[in-house]
Amino acid sequence: MLEINVVKKFHSDAGDIEFRPRLNIAAGTFNMLFGKSGSGKTTLLRMIAGLAEPDAGDISSEGKSWTDKGRVITAPQDRNIGFVSQDFSLFGHMTVEENVYYACGDKKEADRLIEASGLSALRKKHTDRLSGGQKQRVAFSRAMARKPGLLLLDEPMSALDGETRCVMRTELKSAAGRGVTIVMVTHDVAEIFALAEKVFVIESGIIAREGTPAEIFINSMTPNKFALTGEVVRVEKNGAVNVVTVSSGESAAEIVVSRFEAAQLHPGDTVLVAAKDFRPVLIKMNRGGLCLKTETRAAGAGIMMTARNS
């Protein structure tokens, strides 16, 4: 169990903030930190990692104190943590394979991680010559090479293409399956539903809400008996009606919507689809959270589940 009860004052674009996060993170679970930019998500990760000191309070892991009354008493290198930050923190004068090997000292494991991250063709290239997405993959591989008990990730997929994102999700699920505790910052709600067991929502300097993805993003908003999250793949007019197709996992849903609602939705949008009193409810998401909620009122509105072609 990772126990956090600290105070940290800092300045962000939102102004001066007195951050008072209080949360418990169970060992071996996948956790997401969600909130607006500048709310304190990265600051919290850095305090857990020992790279920033709280002004007051305590952080402990499995009963061992990492900070005491704001003072760091367990050094970062002694916390068995892997940390992927937004600035990557790579050794630019080293090659990809040297960066990963440096973290584990095991060539076989370094090779496996490099291949799994799709970096084989870049292994001899110095990291200061890589793109942002490539650096992000190296940083992730290096963090995993340490075989951490706790993995901290600050928006690790923000610069990745779709195919690489799927690979990283698989690697993260594999790590969680091996008992690694994961705490990840994201603004991507679809990512939360795909990976997280628990979500901590940061608002106004505190952990305002915590729960499963469904409890945070669905149950608290509507008394739905059916809900899924997915991506809009098609918006089309079919005769007299407008139809939105939403892909989710191994299935897809076709929802009849009004002309106005169809105009608000575009391929690539992330949405929650739910049924309230047998009427479809579409909740459009953006990287910061909810941005559109609409109950369809089109004649013949409904949801039809279909198998997605592979």
N, C-alpha and C positions, 0 to 999 in steps of 0.2 A: 504494500500500500504506500503510495506517495501522498503525503499530507502537506498541504500548503495553506498557510494563514499569515499573510504578509501585508505590509503597507509600503507603497512606493509612490513618491510624488515625481511627476515629470510633465514636460510641456509638449503638446502636440498641436496640430493644425486646429484642433477643437478648443485649444486653450490650456490652462493649467489643470491638471488632473491629479486627484488623490486616489490612487488605485488601491483597492482593498480586496484582492481576490482571496476567496476562501473555498477550497475544494479538496476532495479526496479522490484519488485515481487508483482504481483497483489494479493489482499486478496482472499482466497478461491481457490487458484490454486495449481496444482501439478507440481513442478519444479525439474529438475535434474541438478546436476553439473557434468560435464564430462571433463576428461583430464588425462594426464599422471600422474603417481605417483610422488609426490613431487611438483606438480604444484601449490598447494595452496588451494585445495578443503577443506580439514579438517581445515586449518587455517581460511578460510572464515566462516565455520560453528561456530568455536569457538569464532570468533569476534561477530557474530550475537548473540550468546548465552551469551556474556559478560564474557566468560572465558579467553579471550585474548584481550589485548588492541591494537587498531591500533596505528601506529606512528603518523598518521594525518588523518583528514577527519571526516566524520559524518555517523552515522547510525540512521535512524528514522523510526518509525512505526506509521501509521495513524496520522502523524503530530507531534508525541511526540518524542523528541530526546532521544536516548539511549546512544549515545556518542557525544561529541562536541569537535572538534579539537583534536581528539585522546583520550580524557579523558572520562572515563565511568561515566555517570551521572544517569543512571538507572540500579540498581543492577540486577543481573541475576534472582533472585527470584521474581522480580517485572515485568518480561517481559512476563509472561504467556506462557512459552516455555516448550516443552517436547524435550529432547535431548537423542538420543541413540548413544553413542560413540563407537569406536572400542574396548575400554577397558572395556565396560559395566558399570563400576562404581557402582556395586551392594554392598550391605552390606553383606559381607561374613558370618558374625556371625548370620544373620537372615535367616529364611526359605523363600521359594518362596512366600508363601502367606503373610508373614510379610513384605517382600519387596514391594509387590504390594499394600497391605493395607496401608502401611506407606505413599504412594503417594496420596491416595484419602480419607482415613478414612471412606470408605463405603464398608462394607463387601460384600454386594450383587454385587456391581460393580466389586470389586476385584475378586470375584468368577467367574463372567461372563468372565472377561478377561483371567483368568487362564484357564478356560475351552476352550475358543476360541483359545488359543495358544497351546493347547494340553499338558498342564502342570499339569493336575489334579492329575496324579499319583505321581508327584514330589512335591506337594504343601507343605509337611512337611519336605522336605529335605533342608539343608542349601546350599546356593548358591555357597559356596566355594568348594562344592563337585560335582558340575555339569560340564558337558562337555561345550565346547565353544558354540555349537549350542543351547544348553539348556539355557545357560546364556544369549545369544542373545534374545531368546524368552522372558525371564523374564524382560530384560531391555526394550524391546518393550512394554510389558504389563504395566510396571511401568510408562513409558512415557505417554501411553494412559490414564492411571488412573488419571493423573493430569487434564484431559480434556483441553489440551492446545489449544490456538488459533493458535500457530505456532509450527509445529513439524519438528525437525531437525534430520536427519538420516544419519549416516556415514557408508555406506555399510552394511545395516542392514541384508541383506540376504546372505552374503558371506559364512556363516558357516551352512546354513540350507539345509536340504534334500529337494527333489523335492516336496513332499507332504506338508511339513510345509511351504515351500516357497509359494505355492498356497494359503494356509490359510492366510499368512501374506499379500499377495497381496490383498486378499479380504478385510482384515481388513483396509488396507491402502486406498483402493477405498471407503470403507464405511466412513472412516474419512474425505476423500476429499469431499464426498457427503454431509457431515454434515457442510461443510464450513471451515474445518481446512486448513490452509495454510501449504503446505508441501515443504520442501527443502531437497533433498536427494542426497547423493554422490553415484555414481555407476560407474563401468567399464563395466557393462553388457548392451550391446546395445538392446538385446531382452527385457530386463527389462524396458528400456526406452520406447520402443514402446508399451509395455503392460500398462504402468502407466502414463507416463509424458504428460502434456499439453505443457510444454515449456522446452527447453534444453539450458543451458549456457555452452559453450565450453571454457575452460581456456587454453590459450597458451601464452607462453612468458610473463607471469606476468599480463595479462589482460584478460578481457572477449572478446575473439576474434570473436565469433559468438554467436548468439542467435536466436531461432526460434522453430517451432514445430519439432518433431522427423523426419518427412518426409522432412522438409526443410533442416535440418542439414545433414541427412544421405542419402537422395535419390535425392531430387530436385537439390541440389548443385553439384551433381556428374554426372548425366546423364539426358537427356531430355526424361525420361520414361513416358509412358502413363499407365503403369501397374506396380505395385510393391507390394511386401509383405515381411515381415520378418518372419522367422521360423527356425525350427530345422531339420537338416538332420536326417531322421529316417532309411533310407536304401539306400545302393549303390549296384547295382547289374548289371550283364550282362544279357541282354535279347535278345537272338539270336545274331545278328550282332551288336547290339547297347548297350550302357551303359546308365542306367536309374538311376537318383537320385530322391528319394522321399523326399519332404520337407513338414513337418506338420506345419500348422499355424492356430491357433484358432480352428474353427469347420470345416476346410477344409484342403486339402492337394494338393500339386502340384507334378506332375511327369515331370521331365525335362530330355530330351535326351542330353547327353554330350559326349565329346570325351574320349578316353581311358586315355589320360594324365589328363584331368580334373577330371575324376572319381578317379584317384589315389590321388588327392589332397584333396578329401572330405571323411569324415568319419562320422558315426552316432554320434550324439551329437553336431556336429558343428552348430554354428549359422550362418545363411546366409540371405542376402537380395536377392530376386528373382525379376527381372524386365524384361520388354520387350522393346527392343530398335529396332525400325524398324522391328518389328515382330521377332526379334532374341532374345532368352533368354540371360540375363546377370546375372551371379551369382557373388555376392559379399560376400566373406567369412569374418567373423568377429572373433576377439579374444577379450579377456578381455581388451585389450588396444586400440582396434579400428580396422580399416581395415587392413587385412593382405593379401588378394588375391582378385583380380577382374579379371574375365575372361568372354569373350563373347564366347558362345559355337559355335563351327564351325563344329560339327559333322553332318554327312549327316542325314537329317530328324529331326534335332534339333527342339524342340518345347516344349510348356508348355500345360499340360492337367490338369485342375482342377477337383478334385474328392472329394466326401464327405468322411469325416473321420469316420470310424466306432467308435461308442462310447461303 
